[in-house]
Amino acid sequence: MGTVKCLQLRCQQHVHFATVVVAFMACIWQFLVPLGVGYLCPNNTPEEWSFLFFIVSGIVLIVNIPFPFLTTAEAADYAKRF
């Protein structure tokens, strides 16, 4: 939810376009993730799934830890009205 609120604050009148980009990227990931799961868990064993769990957990941590430090609630330069 924090990323969506940040998107609204940063993009302001352009939020509709930014939301479409986020939704499009989500659709792309929905097609690519099953391929990655099939590659990393071909035998469907608990060991393979635990390895995948740790990979996903690591990615989530790596991309979410810097978010509070790198984000701002101010409008982006392109969104400021003159």
N, C-alpha and C positions, 0 to 999 in steps of 0.2 A: 504494500500500500504506500510505503514511503516513496518509492520510485514514481508512482503515478502522481502523487501530490507534487513531487519535485518537478515532474514533467509539466504539470499545469502551471506551476509558478514560473518556470524558466521559459516556456514557450508562449504562454499567454494566448494571443489570438491565433497562433499557429498550432495549438494543441491538437486540433483535429488531424493535421498531417502527421505529427509526431506519433499520435496514437495508432494511426494506420501503419506506420513503419514498425512499431512495436508488435502489432498484431501480425504483420507479415512475417517478421522474424520468428514469432512463435509458431506460425504454420510451417516454416522451413524446418525448425527444430523438431516438430512433430513427425516430419518425414525422415529426418536424419538419425534421430535417437534410436529407433528400432534397429537400424543398420549397425550402429555402434554396440548395442546390447547383443545382437546376434553374433558380432565378432568377438566381444569380450566374454560372453557366456554361451559358447556353442553347445556345451553338454548340460547346461542348466543345473550345475552342482552348487551346493551352498558355498563352497570356497570361491567359485567364480562370482557369485552374487555378492559375497562379502567384499571381494576385491573391487567390484563395480561400485558398491556402496561407499567405500573409502575414497574412490576417485571422485564420485559426485560430491561427497561431503567436502573434500579438499577444494574442489572448484567453487562450491558455494561459499566456503570460508574466504578463499582468496579474493573473490569478486565483491563480497559484502563487507569485509572489514574496512577497506578504504572509503566506502561510500559516505559515511558521516563526515569524514575529514575533507573530502574532495567536492562535495556538493554545496550549493548555495541556494538561497531562496530568492535571490535577486533575479530580475528578468535578464535574459540574454541580450546582447547588443542588438541582434537582429529583430528582437521582439519589442524593443522600446518604441513607443509612439512619439512622434515628433510634434 
